[in-house]
């Protein structure tokens, strides 16, 4: 009985090792695919894509800038709330930098 259980464990371990190897290969493949997609996103369309018109590209960049500015404003508001609540999300070293960013944001909003 002990020998049979040992053989079952060995068989089960061998099966798990095979599955582990398969999953590692799949993980590597997905990482490569992810890097490739990230590079494509950074570099833009390849040579097989039609070139975008300068106006279209400028409009897309303006839209992206707007989204990034909105994310930045939301992050600053979150940090302001954390700082006002005295939460530890903002360290003392970052507090001065946060004050500068908030001051810049306030000045920009006044300029608009």
N, CA, C and O atoms as a DFTB+ gen file, in Angstrom:
448 C
 N C O
     1  1       0.827      -1.197       0.000
     2  2       0.000       0.000       0.000
     3  2       0.868       1.257       0.000
     4  3       0.583       2.204      -0.733
     5  1       1.919       1.274       0.810
     6  2       2.822       2.429       0.869
     7  2       3.515       2.635      -0.468
     8  3       3.689       3.769      -0.914
     9  1       3.912       1.536      -1.110
    10  2       4.557       1.653      -2.432
    11  2       3.587       2.213      -3.467
    12  3       3.967       3.040      -4.296
    13  1       2.338       1.763      -3.419
    14  2       1.337       2.255      -4.361
    15  2       1.109       3.759      -4.155
    16  3       1.029       4.513      -5.125
    17  1       1.006       4.191      -2.898
    18  2       0.814       5.614      -2.622
    19  2       2.021       6.431      -3.076
    20  3       1.873       7.539      -3.592
    21  1       3.219       5.873      -2.877
    22  2       4.425       6.576      -3.323
    23  2       4.419       6.736      -4.837
    24  3       4.746       7.805      -5.351
    25  1       4.047       5.671      -5.555
    26  2       3.990       5.743      -7.012
    27  2       2.947       6.758      -7.472
    28  3       3.173       7.492      -8.434
    29  1       1.808       6.798      -6.787
    30  2       0.778       7.776      -7.139
    31  2       1.282       9.197      -6.932
    32  3       1.056      10.067      -7.773
    33  1       1.968       9.437      -5.811
    34  2       2.520      10.768      -5.552
    35  2       3.545      11.142      -6.604
    36  3       3.555      12.272      -7.093
    37  1       4.412      10.196      -6.956
    38  2       5.423      10.471      -7.980
    39  2       4.764      10.778      -9.320
    40  3       5.172      11.701     -10.025
    41  1       3.729       9.989      -9.670
    42  2       3.020      10.224     -10.922
    43  2       2.353      11.599     -10.890
    44  3       2.418      12.351     -11.862
    45  1       1.709      11.920      -9.761
    46  2       1.037      13.206      -9.611
    47  2       2.054      14.351      -9.686
    48  3       1.795      15.359     -10.343
    49  1       3.196      14.209      -9.029
    50  2       4.245      15.237      -9.076
    51  2       4.773      15.422     -10.486
    52  3       5.018      16.550     -10.913
    53  1       4.952      14.327     -11.217
    54  2       5.431      14.418     -12.600
    55  2       4.411      15.175     -13.454
    56  3       4.784      15.999     -14.289
    57  1       3.133      14.895     -13.241
    58  2       2.088      15.587     -13.988
    59  2       2.080      17.078     -13.645
    60  3       1.916      17.924     -14.525
    61  1       2.259      17.391     -12.362
    62  2       2.306      18.794     -11.952
    63  2       3.526      19.502     -12.530
    64  3       3.431      20.669     -12.910
    65  1       4.665      18.826     -12.603
    66  2       5.864      19.422     -13.208
    67  2       5.629      19.718     -14.686
    68  3       6.039      20.767     -15.184
    69  1       4.970      18.795     -15.388
    70  2       4.659      19.038     -16.796
    71  2       3.727      20.233     -16.958
    72  3       3.934      21.079     -17.827
    73  1       2.711      20.294     -16.122
    74  2       1.779      21.417     -16.177
    75  2       2.501      22.721     -15.858
    76  3       2.245      23.745     -16.492
    77  1       3.395      22.687     -14.886
    78  2       4.167      23.863     -14.511
    79  2       5.029      24.333     -15.682
    80  3       5.096      25.530     -15.963
    81  1       5.680      23.405     -16.356
    82  2       6.512      23.747     -17.507
    83  2       5.658      24.364     -18.613
    84  3       6.055      25.348     -19.238
    85  1       4.476      23.775     -18.851
    86  2       3.576      24.312     -19.870
    87  2       3.140      25.731     -19.510
    88  3       3.089      26.607     -20.373
    89  1       2.830      25.950     -18.248
    90  2       2.397      27.277     -17.815
    91  2       3.536      28.297     -17.900
    92  3       3.301      29.461     -18.225
    93  1       4.759      27.868     -17.611
    94  2       5.909      28.782     -17.749
    95  2       6.078      29.218     -19.191
    96  3       6.313      30.393     -19.472
    97  1       5.957      28.250     -20.117
    98  2       6.065      28.589     -21.538
    99  2       4.959      29.555     -21.956
   100  3       5.210      30.520     -22.678
   101  1       3.746      29.295     -21.504
   102  2       2.627      30.179     -21.826
   103  2       2.862      31.574     -21.239
   104  3       2.566      32.583     -21.879
   105  1       3.388      31.617     -20.035
   106  2       3.674      32.890     -19.382
   107  2       4.722      33.675     -20.185
   108  3       4.567      34.877     -20.400
   109  1       5.780      32.996     -20.624
   110  2       6.799      33.660     -21.449
   111  2       6.207      34.197     -22.738
   112  3       6.501      35.318     -23.155
   113  1       5.361      33.375     -23.369
   114  2       4.732      33.804     -24.621
   115  2       3.873      35.046     -24.391
   116  3       3.906      35.985     -25.186
   117  1       3.111      35.049     -23.312
   118  2       2.260      36.199     -23.022
   119  2       3.084      37.433     -22.688
   120  3       2.705      38.544     -23.060
   121  1       4.198      37.262     -21.997
   122  2       5.073      38.411     -21.711
   123  2       5.634      39.002     -22.999
   124  3       5.663      40.221     -23.171
   125  1       6.086      38.118     -23.915
   126  2       6.596      38.603     -25.206
   127  2       5.504      39.353     -25.960
   128  3       5.739      40.427     -26.514
   129  1       4.311      38.775     -25.973
   130  2       3.200      39.414     -26.665
   131  2       2.881      40.768     -26.029
   132  3       2.612      41.743     -26.731
   133  1       2.914      40.818     -24.711
   134  2       2.642      42.060     -23.997
   135  2       3.689      43.119     -24.343
   136  3       3.343      44.270     -24.609
   137  1       4.969      42.733     -24.341
   138  2       6.033      43.683     -24.702
   139  2       5.853      44.183     -26.123
   140  3       6.032      45.368     -26.405
   141  1       5.498      43.272     -27.012
   142  2       5.303      43.652     -28.417
   143  2       4.151      44.645     -28.548
   144  3       4.271      45.651     -29.247
   145  1       3.044      44.363     -27.879
   146  2       1.899      45.268     -27.944
   147  2       2.229      46.616     -27.321
   148  3       1.798      47.655     -27.821
   149  1       2.993      46.604     -26.228
   150  2       3.376      47.855     -25.581
   151  2       4.268      48.670     -26.510
   152  3       4.090      49.882     -26.637
   153  1       5.233      48.006     -27.166
   154  2       6.101      48.703     -28.117
   155  2       5.282      49.298     -29.255
   156  3       5.514      50.434     -29.667
   157  1       4.327      48.527     -29.759
   158  2       3.491      49.034     -30.852
   159  2       2.712      50.260     -30.409
   160  3       2.564      51.217     -31.168
   161  1       2.215      50.230     -29.182
   162  2       1.460      51.378     -28.679
   163  2       2.359      52.599     -28.555
   164  3       1.932      53.722     -28.825
   165  1       3.607      52.380     -28.147
   166  2       4.531      53.500     -28.006
   167  2       4.984      54.044     -29.351
   168  3       5.080      55.257     -29.540
   169  1       5.260      53.150     -30.276
   170  2       5.818      53.562     -31.557
   171  2       4.753      53.982     -32.566
   172  3       5.073      54.614     -33.572
   173  1       3.515      53.646     -32.313
   174  2       2.452      54.005     -33.235
   175  2       2.297      52.956     -34.315
   176  3       2.893      51.882     -34.234
   177  1       1.502      53.260     -35.325
   178  2       1.230      52.277     -36.374
   179  2       2.488      51.958     -37.182
   180  3       3.343      52.816     -37.401
   181  1       2.574      50.724     -37.609
   182  2       3.730      50.277     -38.390
   183  2       3.647      50.734     -39.831
   184  3       2.733      51.472     -40.199
   185  1       4.601      50.299     -40.657
   186  2       4.634      50.746     -42.057
   187  2       3.451      50.239     -42.875
   188  3       3.133      50.814     -43.916
   189  1       2.787      49.162     -42.415
   190  2       1.652      48.647     -43.165
   191  2       0.370      49.426     -42.883
   192  3      -0.632      49.240     -43.573
   193  1       0.396      50.286     -41.886
   194  2      -0.767      51.118     -41.565
   195  2      -0.716      52.392     -42.391
   196  3       0.360      52.872     -42.749
   197  1      -1.883      52.932     -42.687
   198  2      -1.883      54.169     -43.461
   199  2      -1.402      55.311     -42.572
   200  3      -1.757      55.372     -41.395
   201  1      -0.608      56.205     -43.119
   202  2      -0.145      57.323     -42.296
   203  2      -1.321      58.230     -41.934
   204  3      -2.201      58.497     -42.752
   205  1      -1.309      58.685     -40.704
   206  2      -2.395      59.567     -40.283
   207  2      -2.112      60.981     -40.771
   208  3      -0.962      61.386     -40.934
   209  1      -3.155      61.692     -40.991
   210  2      -3.032      63.085     -41.386
   211  2      -2.491      63.869     -40.194
   212  3      -2.788      63.539     -39.046
   213  1      -1.699      64.904     -40.463
   214  2      -1.173      65.701     -39.346
   215  2      -2.279      66.255     -38.455
   216  3      -2.114      66.312     -37.236
   217  1      -3.379      66.654     -39.027
   218  2      -4.501      67.165     -38.238
   219  2      -5.094      66.098     -37.341
   220  3      -5.433      66.360     -36.187
   221  1      -5.221      64.866     -37.889
   222  2      -5.757      63.762     -37.104
   223  2      -4.823      63.435     -35.946
   224  3      -5.262      63.211     -34.818
   225  1      -3.528      63.412     -36.245
   226  2      -2.550      63.096     -35.209
   227  2      -2.558      64.163     -34.116
   228  3      -2.502      63.844     -32.928
   229  1      -2.627      65.426     -34.522
   230  2      -2.653      66.519     -33.553
   231  2      -3.904      66.428     -32.688
   232  3      -3.842      66.643     -31.478
   233  1      -5.035      66.110     -33.305
   234  2      -6.283      65.986     -32.543
   235  2      -6.204      64.823     -31.559
   236  3      -6.658      64.939     -30.421
   237  1      -5.632      63.710     -31.993
   238  2      -5.478      62.553     -31.102
   239  2      -4.553      62.896     -29.934
   240  3      -4.809      62.513     -28.793
   241  1      -3.476      63.624     -30.237
   242  2      -2.559      64.016     -29.166
   243  2      -3.215      64.999     -28.201
   244  3      -2.981      64.933     -26.995
   245  1      -4.041      65.917     -28.730
   246  2      -4.761      66.855     -27.856
   247  2      -5.722      66.104     -26.944
   248  3      -5.836      66.416     -25.758
   249  1      -6.408      65.120     -27.499
   250  2      -7.344      64.332     -26.697
   251  2      -6.596      63.551     -25.615
   252  3      -7.035      63.481     -24.467
   253  1      -5.466      62.968     -25.998
   254  2      -4.659      62.226     -25.025
   255  2      -4.139      63.161     -23.931
   256  3      -4.144      62.804     -22.753
   257  1      -3.695      64.349     -24.318
   258  2      -3.222      65.327     -23.345
   259  2      -4.344      65.711     -22.382
   260  3      -4.124      65.821     -21.176
   261  1      -5.526      65.912     -22.911
   262  2      -6.673      66.242     -22.055
   263  2      -6.954      65.145     -21.045
   264  3      -7.209      65.420     -19.873
   265  1      -6.908      63.888     -21.508
   266  2      -7.145      62.765     -20.586
   267  2      -6.072      62.710     -19.513
   268  3      -6.374      62.488     -18.341
   269  1      -4.819      62.912     -19.909
   270  2      -3.729      62.885     -18.938
   271  2      -3.834      64.034     -17.938
   272  3      -3.570      63.856     -16.748
   273  1      -4.222      65.216     -18.427
   274  2      -4.388      66.344     -17.513
   275  2      -5.513      66.081     -16.513
   276  3      -5.407      66.444     -15.342
   277  1      -6.587      65.452     -16.979
   278  2      -7.686      65.138     -16.065
   279  2      -7.246      64.109     -15.024
   280  3      -7.593      64.237     -13.850
   281  1      -6.498      63.103     -15.432
   282  2      -5.971      62.125     -14.472
   283  2      -5.076      62.819     -13.456
   284  3      -5.127      62.516     -12.264
   285  1      -4.262      63.745     -13.927
   286  2      -3.364      64.485     -13.043
   287  2      -4.163      65.304     -12.033
   288  3      -3.835      65.323     -10.847
   289  1      -5.206      65.974     -12.501
   290  2      -6.048      66.762     -11.590
   291  2      -6.710      65.876     -10.544
   292  3      -6.766      66.233      -9.368
   293  1      -7.217      64.708     -10.976
   294  2      -7.853      63.801     -10.012
   295  2      -6.848      63.299      -8.985
   296  3      -7.169      63.193      -7.801
   297  1      -5.628      62.986      -9.433
   298  2      -4.598      62.522      -8.499
   299  2      -4.236      63.618      -7.507
   300  3      -4.052      63.347      -6.320
   301  1      -4.134      64.851      -7.986
   302  2      -3.835      65.960      -7.078
   303  2      -4.957      66.172      -6.069
   304  3      -4.699      66.432      -4.894
   305  1      -6.207      66.060      -6.529
   306  2      -7.324      66.219      -5.591
   307  2      -7.288      65.115      -4.531
   308  3      -7.538      65.365      -3.352
   309  1      -6.974      63.892      -4.967
   310  2      -6.871      62.780      -4.015
   311  2      -5.765      63.048      -2.998
   312  3      -5.955      62.847      -1.798
   313  1      -4.617      63.499      -3.479
   314  2      -3.515      63.797      -2.570
   315  2      -3.865      64.940      -1.628
   316  3      -3.491      64.929      -0.455
   317  1      -4.583      65.924      -2.151
   318  2      -5.000      67.051      -1.302
   319  2      -5.915      66.548      -0.186
   320  3      -5.770      66.945       0.971
   321  1      -6.865      65.666      -0.542
   322  2      -7.764      65.117       0.487
   323  2      -6.993      64.290       1.502
   324  3      -7.249      64.376       2.703
   325  1      -6.046      63.485       1.019
   326  2      -5.231      62.666       1.935
   327  2      -4.413      63.555       2.859
   328  3      -4.310      63.290       4.057
   329  1      -3.839      64.594       2.309
   330  2      -3.023      65.502       3.102
   331  2      -3.883      66.232       4.128
   332  3      -3.472      66.394       5.277
   333  1      -5.079      66.674       3.721
   334  2      -5.964      67.393       4.628
   335  2      -6.463      66.479       5.749
   336  3      -6.677      66.921       6.877
   337  1      -6.642      65.205       5.419
   338  2      -7.134      64.258       6.425
   339  2      -6.001      63.768       7.319
   340  3      -6.240      63.054       8.292
   341  1      -4.767      64.150       6.993
   342  2      -3.630      63.715       7.797
   343  2      -3.314      62.247       7.623
   344  3      -2.709      61.625       8.497
   345  1      -3.727      61.688       6.485
   346  2      -3.472      60.273       6.241
   347  2      -2.015      60.058       5.870
   348  3      -1.372      60.958       5.328
   349  1      -1.496      58.887       6.153
   350  2      -0.083      58.606       5.857
   351  2       0.208      58.346       4.394
   352  3       1.334      57.982       4.054
   353  1      -0.791      58.523       3.497
   354  2      -0.552      58.301       2.069
   355  2       0.485      59.274       1.528
   356  3       1.144      58.994       0.527
   357  1       0.629      60.419       2.191
   358  2       1.560      61.445       1.742
   359  2       2.624      61.602       2.819
   360  3       2.321      62.013       3.940
   361  1       3.868      61.277       2.483
   362  2       4.947      61.400       3.461
   363  2       5.352      62.857       3.602
   364  3       4.978      63.699       2.785
   365  1       6.116      63.145       4.642
   366  2       6.555      64.518       4.880
   367  2       7.442      65.014       3.747
   368  3       7.377      66.189       3.386
   369  1       8.262      64.149       3.183
   370  2       9.149      64.545       2.083
   371  2       8.341      64.908       0.841
   372  3       8.694      65.833       0.109
   373  1       7.257      64.175       0.610
   374  2       6.437      64.444      -0.565
   375  2       5.503      65.615      -0.342
   376  3       4.962      66.169      -1.299
   377  1       5.308      66.000       0.911
   378  2       4.351      67.049       1.223
   379  2       4.740      68.383       0.576
   380  3       3.875      69.095       0.065
   381  1       6.042      68.729       0.593
   382  2       6.490      69.963      -0.043
   383  2       6.264      69.931      -1.536
   384  3       5.829      70.916      -2.133
   385  1       6.564      68.784      -2.141
   386  2       6.338      68.638      -3.583
   387  2       4.850      68.720      -3.896
   388  3       4.454      69.318      -4.896
   389  1       4.028      68.121      -3.044
   390  2       2.586      68.193      -3.233
   391  2       2.108      69.636      -3.161
   392  3       1.285      70.062      -3.971
   393  1       2.627      70.391      -2.188
   394  2       2.242      71.803      -2.079
   395  2       2.591      72.561      -3.351
   396  3       1.803      73.383      -3.819
   397  1       3.774      72.290      -3.917
   398  2       4.169      72.952      -5.166
   399  2       3.221      72.586      -6.295
   400  3       2.782      73.457      -7.046
   401  1       2.902      71.296      -6.420
   402  2       1.998      70.854      -7.485
   403  2       0.618      71.465      -7.324
   404  3       0.002      71.895      -8.299
   405  1       0.135      71.503      -6.086
   406  2      -1.183      72.086      -5.847
   407  2      -1.188      73.569      -6.162
   408  3      -2.160      74.087      -6.711
   409  1      -0.100      74.260      -5.815
   410  2       0.006      75.687      -6.110
   411  2       0.013      75.911      -7.619
   412  3      -0.675      76.800      -8.121
   413  1       0.794      75.103      -8.345
   414  2       0.819      75.211      -9.808
   415  2      -0.568      74.960     -10.389
   416  3      -1.012      75.679     -11.284
   417  1      -1.256      73.928      -9.871
   418  2      -2.599      73.597     -10.365
   419  2      -3.558      74.754     -10.107
   420  3      -4.361      75.107     -10.970
   421  1      -3.471      75.343      -8.915
   422  2      -4.338      76.487      -8.603
   423  2      -4.052      77.662      -9.546
   424  3      -4.979      78.305     -10.039
   425  1      -2.765      77.938      -9.794
   426  2      -2.403      79.027     -10.698
   427  2      -2.903      78.774     -12.099
   428  3      -3.407      79.684     -12.757
   429  1      -2.765      77.516     -12.570
   430  2      -3.247      77.189     -13.912
   431  2      -4.750      77.343     -14.009
   432  3      -5.261      77.829     -15.017
   433  1      -5.470      76.931     -12.961
   434  2      -6.922      77.056     -13.014
   435  2      -7.358      78.520     -12.974
   436  3      -8.383      78.876     -13.556
   437  1      -6.577      79.381     -12.283
   438  2      -6.887      80.804     -12.269
   439  2      -6.610      81.447     -13.628
   440  3      -7.323      82.358     -14.049
   441  1      -5.550      80.957     -14.322
   442  2      -5.207      81.496     -15.635
   443  2      -6.292      81.181     -16.671
   444  3      -6.490      81.940     -17.619
   445  1      -6.978      80.077     -16.485
   446  2      -8.016      79.669     -17.445
   447  2      -9.224      80.454     -17.174
   448  3     -10.235      80.286     -17.856
